[in-house]
Amino acid sequence: MSKICQITGKKAMVGNNVSHSKRRTKRTFDVNLFTKKFFWVEQDTWISLNVSAAGLRTINKVGLDAAIKKASEKGYLYA
């Protein structure tokens, strides 16, 4: 499973490790992902999502149904 949030679409970023002597080597900045189970009241079922911390705040703010609807419109949600 790739490290992508299913609600916000956040992905791992690429950057540099910089040593004391200023040598640069490539590294990745991973997303703060959680595998969470949510009860979807509209469908009367449990669903499991890979969600970032920002995605959790989005679900708390607008609700699960609205967050899933917006994520599926943007193409972030996959089965």
Biopython code that builds the backbone (N, CA, C, O; Angstrom):
import numpy as np
from Bio.PDB.StructureBuilder import StructureBuilder

atoms = [
    (1, "MET", "N", (0.847, -1.169, 0.000)),
    (1, "MET", "CA", (0.000, 0.000, 0.000)),
    (1, "MET", "C", (0.897, 1.237, 0.000)),
    (1, "MET", "O", (1.829, 1.341, 0.798)),
    (2, "SER", "N", (0.607, 2.161, -0.894)),
    (2, "SER", "CA", (1.418, 3.358, -0.986)),
    (2, "SER", "C", (1.090, 4.323, 0.154)),
    (2, "SER", "O", (0.021, 4.252, 0.761)),
    (3, "LYS", "N", (2.019, 5.211, 0.426)),
    (3, "LYS", "CA", (1.866, 6.149, 1.543)),
    (3, "LYS", "C", (1.157, 7.402, 1.064)),
    (3, "LYS", "O", (1.767, 8.461, 0.918)),
    (4, "ILE", "N", (-0.159, 7.267, 0.817)),
    (4, "ILE", "CA", (-0.980, 8.373, 0.355)),
    (4, "ILE", "C", (-2.221, 8.438, 1.227)),
    (4, "ILE", "O", (-2.856, 7.415, 1.484)),
    (5, "CYS", "N", (-2.568, 9.630, 1.682)),
    (5, "CYS", "CA", (-3.782, 9.821, 2.460)),
    (5, "CYS", "C", (-4.989, 9.716, 1.535)),
    (5, "CYS", "O", (-5.008, 10.325, 0.465)),
    (6, "GLN", "N", (-5.999, 8.944, 1.944)),
    (6, "GLN", "CA", (-7.181, 8.741, 1.116)),
    (6, "GLN", "C", (-8.175, 9.893, 1.217)),
    (6, "GLN", "O", (-9.122, 9.950, 0.432)),
    (7, "ILE", "N", (-7.987, 10.794, 2.146)),
    (7, "ILE", "CA", (-8.892, 11.942, 2.293)),
    (7, "ILE", "C", (-8.287, 13.203, 1.686)),
    (7, "ILE", "O", (-8.960, 13.904, 0.930)),
    (8, "THR", "N", (-7.034, 13.501, 2.002)),
    (8, "THR", "CA", (-6.428, 14.744, 1.524)),
    (8, "THR", "C", (-5.542, 14.554, 0.296)),
    (8, "THR", "O", (-5.237, 15.529, -0.390)),
    (9, "GLY", "N", (-5.124, 13.332, 0.004)),
    (9, "GLY", "CA", (-4.252, 13.078, -1.140)),
    (9, "GLY", "C", (-2.795, 13.411, -0.894)),
    (9, "GLY", "O", (-2.011, 13.479, -1.841)),
    (10, "LYS", "N", (-2.413, 13.623, 0.368)),
    (10, "LYS", "CA", (-1.014, 13.943, 0.672)),
    (10, "LYS", "C", (-0.126, 12.746, 0.365)),
    (10, "LYS", "O", (-0.485, 11.603, 0.645)),
    (11, "LYS", "N", (1.060, 13.029, -0.226)),
    (11, "LYS", "CA", (2.028, 11.997, -0.578)),
    (11, "LYS", "C", (3.359, 12.300, 0.091)),
    (11, "LYS", "O", (3.561, 13.381, 0.643)),
    (12, "ALA", "N", (4.267, 11.322, 0.033)),
    (12, "ALA", "CA", (5.620, 11.540, 0.538)),
    (12, "ALA", "C", (6.341, 12.532, -0.370)),
    (12, "ALA", "O", (6.204, 12.486, -1.592)),
    (13, "MET", "N", (7.113, 13.433, 0.248)),
    (13, "MET", "CA", (7.888, 14.412, -0.501)),
    (13, "MET", "C", (9.350, 13.987, -0.516)),
    (13, "MET", "O", (9.791, 13.224, 0.344)),
    (14, "VAL", "N", (10.097, 14.481, -1.491)),
    (14, "VAL", "CA", (11.520, 14.164, -1.610)),
    (14, "VAL", "C", (12.317, 15.421, -1.299)),
    (14, "VAL", "O", (11.979, 16.518, -1.745)),
    (15, "GLY", "N", (13.377, 15.240, -0.529)),
    (15, "GLY", "CA", (14.232, 16.370, -0.179)),
    (15, "GLY", "C", (15.655, 15.904, 0.028)),
    (15, "GLY", "O", (16.048, 14.852, -0.475)),
    (16, "ASN", "N", (16.425, 16.676, 0.760)),
    (16, "ASN", "CA", (17.828, 16.374, 0.990)),
    (16, "ASN", "C", (18.118, 16.221, 2.469)),
    (16, "ASN", "O", (17.590, 16.955, 3.304)),
    (17, "ASN", "N", (18.987, 15.231, 2.785)),
    (17, "ASN", "CA", (19.677, 15.225, 4.060)),
    (17, "ASN", "C", (20.880, 16.132, 3.887)),
    (17, "ASN", "O", (21.612, 15.984, 2.909)),
    (18, "VAL", "N", (21.110, 17.055, 4.789)),
    (18, "VAL", "CA", (22.249, 17.962, 4.689)),
    (18, "VAL", "C", (23.146, 17.721, 5.895)),
    (18, "VAL", "O", (22.730, 17.908, 7.039)),
    (19, "SER", "N", (24.373, 17.306, 5.630)),
    (19, "SER", "CA", (25.312, 17.022, 6.710)),
    (19, "SER", "C", (25.951, 18.318, 7.203)),
    (19, "SER", "O", (25.684, 19.401, 6.682)),
    (20, "HIS", "N", (26.789, 18.180, 8.206)),
    (20, "HIS", "CA", (27.492, 19.343, 8.753)),
    (20, "HIS", "C", (28.399, 19.978, 7.707)),
    (20, "HIS", "O", (28.591, 21.194, 7.699)),
    (21, "SER", "N", (28.961, 19.146, 6.820)),
    (21, "SER", "CA", (29.840, 19.669, 5.769)),
    (21, "SER", "C", (29.048, 20.068, 4.517)),
    (21, "SER", "O", (29.633, 20.306, 3.461)),
    (22, "LYS", "N", (27.755, 20.139, 4.635)),
    (22, "LYS", "CA", (26.828, 20.566, 3.575)),
    (22, "LYS", "C", (26.726, 19.583, 2.403)),
    (22, "LYS", "O", (26.288, 19.969, 1.319)),
    (23, "ARG", "N", (27.129, 18.308, 2.604)),
    (23, "ARG", "CA", (26.881, 17.295, 1.577)),
    (23, "ARG", "C", (25.398, 16.966, 1.574)),
    (23, "ARG", "O", (24.773, 16.857, 2.629)),
    (24, "ARG", "N", (24.839, 16.809, 0.373)),
    (24, "ARG", "CA", (23.409, 16.559, 0.266)),
    (24, "ARG", "C", (23.156, 15.167, -0.315)),
    (24, "ARG", "O", (23.700, 14.808, -1.359)),
    (25, "THR", "N", (22.325, 14.394, 0.378)),
    (25, "THR", "CA", (21.884, 13.093, -0.121)),
    (25, "THR", "C", (20.360, 13.071, -0.082)),
    (25, "THR", "O", (19.746, 13.728, 0.758)),
    (26, "LYS", "N", (19.759, 12.323, -0.984)),
    (26, "LYS", "CA", (18.303, 12.302, -1.099)),
    (26, "LYS", "C", (17.662, 11.568, 0.074)),
    (26, "LYS", "O", (18.228, 10.619, 0.616)),
    (27, "ARG", "N", (16.474, 12.025, 0.455)),
    (27, "ARG", "CA", (15.676, 11.390, 1.491)),
    (27, "ARG", "C", (14.208, 11.640, 1.202)),
    (27, "ARG", "O", (13.880, 12.475, 0.359)),
    (28, "THR", "N", (13.325, 10.936, 1.882)),
    (28, "THR", "CA", (11.889, 11.175, 1.731)),
    (28, "THR", "C", (11.320, 11.688, 3.045)),
    (28, "THR", "O", (11.728, 11.271, 4.129)),
    (29, "PHE", "N", (10.373, 12.598, 2.919)),
    (29, "PHE", "CA", (9.597, 13.087, 4.045)),
    (29, "PHE", "C", (8.255, 12.371, 3.971)),
    (29, "PHE", "O", (7.407, 12.726, 3.151)),
    (30, "ASP", "N", (8.054, 11.362, 4.823)),
    (30, "ASP", "CA", (6.832, 10.567, 4.764)),
    (30, "ASP", "C", (5.662, 11.306, 5.402)),
    (30, "ASP", "O", (5.837, 12.225, 6.202)),
    (31, "VAL", "N", (4.468, 10.875, 5.022)),
    (31, "VAL", "CA", (3.235, 11.451, 5.537)),
    (31, "VAL", "C", (2.921, 10.798, 6.879)),
    (31, "VAL", "O", (3.232, 9.624, 7.084)),
    (32, "ASN", "N", (2.317, 11.535, 7.779)),
    (32, "ASN", "CA", (1.923, 11.027, 9.090)),
    (32, "ASN", "C", (0.623, 10.237, 8.931)),
    (32, "ASN", "O", (-0.459, 10.763, 9.190)),
    (33, "LEU", "N", (0.729, 8.963, 8.501)),
    (33, "LEU", "CA", (-0.438, 8.154, 8.156)),
    (33, "LEU", "C", (-0.870, 7.240, 9.284)),
    (33, "LEU", "O", (-0.047, 6.745, 10.055)),
    (34, "PHE", "N", (-2.183, 7.022, 9.371)),
    (34, "PHE", "CA", (-2.788, 6.079, 10.296)),
    (34, "PHE", "C", (-3.770, 5.217, 9.522)),
    (34, "PHE", "O", (-4.417, 5.696, 8.591)),
    (35, "THR", "N", (-3.888, 3.958, 9.896)),
    (35, "THR", "CA", (-4.959, 3.112, 9.376)),
    (35, "THR", "C", (-6.064, 3.125, 10.413)),
    (35, "THR", "O", (-5.914, 2.564, 11.499)),
    (36, "LYS", "N", (-7.176, 3.768, 10.077)),
    (36, "LYS", "CA", (-8.273, 3.950, 11.028)),
    (36, "LYS", "C", (-9.539, 3.325, 10.480)),
    (36, "LYS", "O", (-9.770, 3.316, 9.271)),
    (37, "LYS", "N", (-10.359, 2.802, 11.384)),
    (37, "LYS", "CA", (-11.675, 2.301, 11.016)),
    (37, "LYS", "C", (-12.710, 3.330, 11.450)),
    (37, "LYS", "O", (-12.680, 3.826, 12.576)),
    (38, "PHE", "N", (-13.623, 3.641, 10.541)),
    (38, "PHE", "CA", (-14.689, 4.594, 10.806)),
    (38, "PHE", "C", (-16.027, 3.914, 10.580)),
    (38, "PHE", "O", (-16.153, 3.069, 9.693)),
    (39, "PHE", "N", (-17.029, 4.275, 11.373)),
    (39, "PHE", "CA", (-18.383, 3.782, 11.130)),
    (39, "PHE", "C", (-19.094, 4.793, 10.257)),
    (39, "PHE", "O", (-19.311, 5.936, 10.662)),
    (40, "TRP", "N", (-19.457, 4.369, 9.052)),
    (40, "TRP", "CA", (-20.123, 5.225, 8.077)),
    (40, "TRP", "C", (-21.626, 5.071, 8.270)),
    (40, "TRP", "O", (-22.212, 4.074, 7.848)),
    (41, "VAL", "N", (-22.242, 6.051, 8.904)),
    (41, "VAL", "CA", (-23.648, 5.964, 9.298)),
    (41, "VAL", "C", (-24.554, 5.879, 8.079)),
    (41, "VAL", "O", (-25.535, 5.136, 8.101)),
    (42, "GLU", "N", (-24.255, 6.616, 7.020)),
    (42, "GLU", "CA", (-25.110, 6.641, 5.834)),
    (42, "GLU", "C", (-25.185, 5.273, 5.148)),
    (42, "GLU", "O", (-26.224, 4.911, 4.596)),
    (43, "GLN", "N", (-24.075, 4.508, 5.184)),
    (43, "GLN", "CA", (-24.046, 3.170, 4.575)),
    (43, "GLN", "C", (-24.240, 2.065, 5.610)),
    (43, "GLN", "O", (-24.365, 0.897, 5.242)),
    (44, "ASP", "N", (-24.266, 2.412, 6.893)),
    (44, "ASP", "CA", (-24.433, 1.484, 8.006)),
    (44, "ASP", "C", (-23.357, 0.381, 7.971)),
    (44, "ASP", "O", (-23.665, -0.805, 8.097)),
    (45, "THR", "N", (-22.095, 0.794, 7.799)),
    (45, "THR", "CA", (-20.993, -0.159, 7.711)),
    (45, "THR", "C", (-19.711, 0.469, 8.246)),
    (45, "THR", "O", (-19.599, 1.691, 8.349)),
    (46, "TRP", "N", (-18.741, -0.389, 8.586)),
    (46, "TRP", "CA", (-17.413, 0.049, 8.992)),
    (46, "TRP", "C", (-16.530, 0.100, 7.765)),
    (46, "TRP", "O", (-16.589, -0.794, 6.921)),
    (47, "ILE", "N", (-15.704, 1.144, 7.654)),
    (47, "ILE", "CA", (-14.734, 1.246, 6.567)),
    (47, "ILE", "C", (-13.366, 1.517, 7.173)),
    (47, "ILE", "O", (-13.252, 2.132, 8.233)),
    (48, "SER", "N", (-12.336, 1.053, 6.489)),
    (48, "SER", "CA", (-10.961, 1.250, 6.926)),
    (48, "SER", "C", (-10.279, 2.186, 5.934)),
    (48, "SER", "O", (-10.307, 1.944, 4.728)),
    (49, "LEU", "N", (-9.665, 3.255, 6.441)),
    (49, "LEU", "CA", (-9.023, 4.251, 5.597)),
    (49, "LEU", "C", (-7.592, 4.490, 6.054)),
    (49, "LEU", "O", (-7.294, 4.418, 7.247)),
    (50, "ASN", "N", (-6.706, 4.775, 5.102)),
    (50, "ASN", "CA", (-5.376, 5.296, 5.410)),
    (50, "ASN", "C", (-5.494, 6.812, 5.416)),
    (50, "ASN", "O", (-5.675, 7.436, 4.370)),
    (51, "VAL", "N", (-5.390, 7.399, 6.607)),
    (51, "VAL", "CA", (-5.679, 8.816, 6.781)),
    (51, "VAL", "C", (-4.501, 9.495, 7.456)),
    (51, "VAL", "O", (-3.925, 8.958, 8.402)),
    (52, "SER", "N", (-4.141, 10.686, 6.964)),
    (52, "SER", "CA", (-3.108, 11.486, 7.620)),
    (52, "SER", "C", (-3.728, 12.226, 8.803)),
    (52, "SER", "O", (-4.944, 12.211, 8.994)),
    (53, "ALA", "N", (-2.878, 12.869, 9.586)),
    (53, "ALA", "CA", (-3.365, 13.647, 10.724)),
    (53, "ALA", "C", (-4.246, 14.798, 10.241)),
    (53, "ALA", "O", (-5.243, 15.128, 10.883)),
    (54, "ALA", "N", (-3.883, 15.409, 9.114)),
    (54, "ALA", "CA", (-4.714, 16.475, 8.547)),
    (54, "ALA", "C", (-6.049, 15.917, 8.053)),
    (54, "ALA", "O", (-7.077, 16.588, 8.137)),
    (55, "GLY", "N", (-6.027, 14.686, 7.539)),
    (55, "GLY", "CA", (-7.269, 14.040, 7.108)),
    (55, "GLY", "C", (-8.200, 13.756, 8.272)),
    (55, "GLY", "O", (-9.417, 13.883, 8.142)),
    (56, "LEU", "N", (-7.631, 13.368, 9.420)),
    (56, "LEU", "CA", (-8.447, 13.159, 10.618)),
    (56, "LEU", "C", (-9.115, 14.454, 11.057)),
    (56, "LEU", "O", (-10.285, 14.454, 11.439)),
    (57, "ARG", "N", (-8.376, 15.553, 11.002)),
    (57, "ARG", "CA", (-8.960, 16.842, 11.376)),
    (57, "ARG", "C", (-10.056, 17.248, 10.396)),
    (57, "ARG", "O", (-11.060, 17.841, 10.791)),
    (58, "THR", "N", (-9.863, 16.925, 9.109)),
    (58, "THR", "CA", (-10.887, 17.225, 8.110)),
    (58, "THR", "C", (-12.156, 16.436, 8.384)),
    (58, "THR", "O", (-13.256, 16.981, 8.300)),
    (59, "ILE", "N", (-12.011, 15.142, 8.713)),
    (59, "ILE", "CA", (-13.177, 14.312, 9.022)),
    (59, "ILE", "C", (-13.880, 14.833, 10.262)),
    (59, "ILE", "O", (-15.110, 14.858, 10.299)),
    (60, "ASN", "N", (-13.136, 15.249, 11.279)),
    (60, "ASN", "CA", (-13.754, 15.799, 12.493)),
    (60, "ASN", "C", (-14.479, 17.111, 12.205)),
    (60, "ASN", "O", (-15.489, 17.418, 12.839)),
    (61, "LYS", "N", (-13.968, 17.874, 11.260)),
    (61, "LYS", "CA", (-14.546, 19.187, 10.985)),
    (61, "LYS", "C", (-15.802, 19.104, 10.126)),
    (61, "LYS", "O", (-16.831, 19.679, 10.482)),
    (62, "VAL", "N", (-15.731, 18.392, 8.993)),
    (62, "VAL", "CA", (-16.860, 18.392, 8.052)),
    (62, "VAL", "C", (-17.696, 17.134, 8.109)),
    (62, "VAL", "O", (-18.787, 17.104, 7.541)),
    (63, "GLY", "N", (-17.220, 16.086, 8.781)),
    (63, "GLY", "CA", (-17.953, 14.837, 8.866)),
    (63, "GLY", "C", (-17.421, 13.824, 7.863)),
    (63, "GLY", "O", (-16.809, 14.181, 6.857)),
    (64, "LEU", "N", (-17.666, 12.555, 8.160)),
    (64, "LEU", "CA", (-17.124, 11.479, 7.334)),
    (64, "LEU", "C", (-17.748, 11.454, 5.953)),
    (64, "LEU", "O", (-17.037, 11.287, 4.962)),
    (65, "ASP", "N", (-19.054, 11.616, 5.865)),
    (65, "ASP", "CA", (-19.735, 11.525, 4.568)),
    (65, "ASP", "C", (-19.276, 12.629, 3.618)),
    (65, "ASP", "O", (-19.015, 12.367, 2.444)),
    (66, "ALA", "N", (-19.178, 13.857, 4.116)),
    (66, "ALA", "CA", (-18.743, 14.981, 3.278)),
    (66, "ALA", "C", (-17.278, 14.820, 2.871)),
    (66, "ALA", "O", (-16.908, 15.148, 1.743)),
    (67, "ALA", "N", (-16.443, 14.317, 3.784)),
    (67, "ALA", "CA", (-15.023, 14.127, 3.473)),
    (67, "ALA", "C", (-14.836, 13.040, 2.418)),
    (67, "ALA", "O", (-14.005, 13.188, 1.521)),
    (68, "ILE", "N", (-15.595, 11.955, 2.515)),
    (68, "ILE", "CA", (-15.501, 10.877, 1.527)),
    (68, "ILE", "C", (-16.009, 11.350, 0.177)),
    (68, "ILE", "O", (-15.426, 11.022, -0.856)),
    (69, "LYS", "N", (-17.086, 12.116, 0.179)),
    (69, "LYS", "CA", (-17.638, 12.621, -1.079)),
    (69, "LYS", "C", (-16.638, 13.546, -1.780)),
    (69, "LYS", "O", (-16.444, 13.445, -2.992)),
    (70, "LYS", "N", (-16.007, 14.441, -1.026)),
    (70, "LYS", "CA", (-15.028, 15.364, -1.613)),
    (70, "LYS", "C", (-13.783, 14.621, -2.097)),
    (70, "LYS", "O", (-13.235, 14.957, -3.147)),
    (71, "ALA", "N", (-13.329, 13.611, -1.343)),
    (71, "ALA", "CA", (-12.144, 12.842, -1.727)),
    (71, "ALA", "C", (-12.414, 12.014, -2.979)),
    (71, "ALA", "O", (-11.526, 11.866, -3.818)),
    (72, "SER", "N", (-13.616, 11.475, -3.120)),
    (72, "SER", "CA", (-13.913, 10.683, -4.316)),
    (72, "SER", "C", (-14.070, 11.564, -5.547)),
    (72, "SER", "O", (-13.757, 11.132, -6.656)),
    (73, "GLU", "N", (-14.553, 12.802, -5.367)),
    (73, "GLU", "CA", (-14.632, 13.740, -6.491)),
    (73, "GLU", "C", (-13.237, 14.095, -7.002)),
    (73, "GLU", "O", (-13.023, 14.210, -8.209)),
    (74, "LYS", "N", (-12.290, 14.267, -6.079)),
    (74, "LYS", "CA", (-10.928, 14.638, -6.466)),
    (74, "LYS", "C", (-10.092, 13.431, -6.872)),
    (74, "LYS", "O", (-8.988, 13.600, -7.391)),
    (75, "GLY", "N", (-10.586, 12.225, -6.651)),
    (75, "GLY", "CA", (-9.881, 11.013, -7.061)),
    (75, "GLY", "C", (-8.873, 10.496, -6.061)),
    (75, "GLY", "O", (-7.994, 9.717, -6.430)),
    (76, "TYR", "N", (-8.970, 10.907, -4.795)),
    (76, "TYR", "CA", (-8.027, 10.458, -3.783)),
    (76, "TYR", "C", (-8.412, 9.105, -3.215)),
    (76, "TYR", "O", (-7.539, 8.350, -2.787)),
    (77, "LEU", "N", (-9.675, 8.786, -3.200)),
    (77, "LEU", "CA", (-10.181, 7.583, -2.565)),
    (77, "LEU", "C", (-10.049, 6.408, -3.501)),
    (77, "LEU", "O", (-10.516, 6.466, -4.639)),
    (78, "TYR", "N", (-9.426, 5.349, -3.049)),
    (78, "TYR", "CA", (-9.302, 4.127, -3.837)),
    (78, "TYR", "C", (-9.739, 2.953, -2.982)),
    (78, "TYR", "O", (-9.745, 3.035, -1.754)),
    (79, "ALA", "N", (-10.101, 1.872, -3.629)),
    (79, "ALA", "CA", (-10.653, 0.712, -2.923)),
    (79, "ALA", "C", (-9.592, -0.102, -2.223)),
    (79, "ALA", "O", (-9.906, -1.108, -1.588)),
]
sb = StructureBuilder()
sb.init_structure("model")
sb.init_model(0)
sb.init_chain("A")
sb.init_seg("    ")
for serial, (resi, resn, name, xyz) in enumerate(atoms, 1):
    if name == "N":
        sb.init_residue(resn, " ", resi, " ")
    sb.init_atom(name, np.array(xyz, "f"), 0.0, 1.0, " ", f" {name:<3s}", serial, name[0])
structure = sb.get_structure()
